[in-house]
């Protein structure tokens, strides 16, 4: 099996992520300039494409939510 290269994708709320069948990625981060993407990102995804199986694999690396401030979340927090 070929090794799959992992790519980090910074996303901001309102971003649009498009992944074509061949694994080509397109991201629109409307409020973020290229040089500032990682620091201004609301979330970072890990992405890799397995060409042999045709699978797109996404993993959340850094989430938006700051859960440290609340011990228990309630509805409508």
Secondary structure as GFF3:
##gff-version 3
##sequence-region A 1 77
A	DSSP	beta_strand	7	11	.	.	.	ID=ss1
A	DSSP	beta_strand	16	19	.	.	.	ID=ss2
A	DSSP	beta_strand	25	28	.	.	.	ID=ss3
A	DSSP	three_ten_helix	34	36	.	.	.	ID=ss4
A	DSSP	alpha_helix	37	40	.	.	.	ID=ss5
A	DSSP	beta_strand	43	50	.	.	.	ID=ss6
A	DSSP	beta_strand	55	62	.	.	.	ID=ss7
###
